[in-house]
Amino acid sequence: MEEQNKTIGKAELERLAHELTYRRYMMDRGKVRSLFKDIRIPEYIVLYSIVQDRERSSIYGERTYLQELSEKMQLSMRQTSKMVGDLRDRGLVTWSHDGSGKDGTYVTITENGRKLLEKQELVVKDFYGKVIESFGKENLIGLLHQMKELETVMIREIEQMEENDDSENYGQQD
């Protein structure tokens, strides 16, 4: 990686790093958020995941375990529990547990949650249908593939930085 950075040039690396950071910010922060009026994007992903889990697996029935949501959303259990608690308080999911709770906490989508998800899906499909038509299906598929590859590289680099920080700090605690 260090070798690749040298061939890019310091000024170009700075511009590319800034542009990538800015584009990530704009995608996270951009106008796409305005498509989500009754539900936030992470909540939509959670509801969608619950429905998809139900359709994919007959093993757990309509259950999606909190641990699975936490891993999928890359959130701590505390953050996941708070989000699911908010969804429960709004009547969009129910929250239950197996046995005494040691065997797992799971959520199921309610009829109100299903209706809200369907309403939001129509908005998302309409918007992205137009985007795909303009941008091109093959372009989008290629971009998504490249984004996944980029994400994998970025995660690997972050993990390497964290390992280096941990090894440098090891033994410095008295």
N, C-alpha and C positions, 0 to 999 in steps of 0.2 A: 504493500500500500504506500509506503514511504517513497518507493521508487516511482510509482505512478504520479504522486504529488509533485515530484521534481520535474517531470516532463510537462506538466500542465503549466507551471509558472505561478509565482506567488500572487500576482495581481488577478490573473484569470481564476485561480482557485478561490480567491476572496469573492470575486463577482459571482461565480457559480454557487458557492456556499450560501451567499446572501440570497441569490435568486431562488434556490431550493427552499431555504427557510421561509422566504416570503410567500412562495407558492403554497407551501404547506399551511402557512398561516391563513392565506386567502381561502383555501379549500375548507379549512376548519371554521373560519370566521365569516366567509363570504355570504353572498346572497342566497346560497342554497338553504341556509337556515330559515329564510323567509317562507320556504315551502312547508315548514313545520310550525303550524299555528297552535294546534291543540295538544301537541306532544313534542318533546325534545328529541333530537336525533338519537341519543343513546337509549332513550325509552323505546323508540321505534325499533331499534335493533334488538332490544331485549324481547319485546312482544313478538317480533318476527321470528326470532330464534326459538321461542317457546312453541310457536305454531309449527315451525319446520321440524323441531325435535319430535313433536307429536306425530307428524306425517311420516317421518323417517323410521321411527322405532315403535314397535308394538310392545316392546319389553317393559317400558316404564309407563305405558298408557299415555295419559296427557301430561305427565310430569316432566318438568325440567328442574334438575337439581341446582341449587344456588351455587355450589362449587363449580359446576359446568359453566354457568353464566359468568362467574367471576373470572374463570380462565379465558373464556371467549372474549370478554370485554377488556381483559387485561386490567382489571380493577382489584383492589383488595376486597376481602370478604366484607369488611366494614362498609366500604363504598357501595358494593353490590347490595348489601342488606338495606342500606339507606334508600337506594333507588327503588328496589323492589317494595320496600315499605311504603314509599310515596305512591307507587303504582297501586298497591293494595288499598291505601287510604282513599284513592280516587275510584276504587271499585273496578279496576282494570285487570287485576289478578287476585288469586287467593294464595295464601301462604300456609303450608302445612309441613308436617314432618313425619318420618317413619318412626314407629315405636316411640321411644322416649326422646327422640331427637338426635340420638347418637348415630343413627343409621343414615341420616341425611335430611336436609331441609329442602323442600321442593316447592315450585310454584306452578300454577295452572292459570291459563287465561280465562277470563270470564266472558260472558256474552257481550257486555259493554266494551271490554278490551278488544274483542274480536271485531266489533263494529267500528271502533275507532281505528284499528289497524287497517281494516278494509278501506275506510275512507282515506286514510293517509296513503295507502298503496296506490289508490287511483291517482292522487296528486303526483306521487313519485313516478309512476309509470308514464303518465302524460308528459311530465317534464323531461324525463330521461329518454322517452321515445323520440321527442323532438331533438334532443341533443344528439342521440345516436344517428338519427336521420341526417343531421347536418355534419357531424364529425365523421361518420362512417363506422359501421359495425366492426370491420376488421381493424381499423385504427384504434377503436376503443379496446378491443380484445388485446391487441398488441400493447397498448398503454397499460392496461391492468396487469398484464404479465410482467412488464418491465417494472411497474410499481411494486409488485410482490417481490421481485428479485432485489430491487433497491431496499425495500423494507428488511429483507433478510440480511443484506450486507450491513445496513445501518444497525440492526439489532446486534449482529456479531461484533461490530466495532464498539458499540456501547458496552457490551459485556466484557470485551477485552480491556477497555478503559477502566471498568469497575474492578476487574481482576488485578490490573496493574496498581490501581489505587489501594486495593486491599493488601497486596503484597508489599507495597511501599510503607503502608501504615502498620503492618504486622511487626510487632516487637517494639514499636514506639510508645506503646501504652505502658505506663509505669504504675 
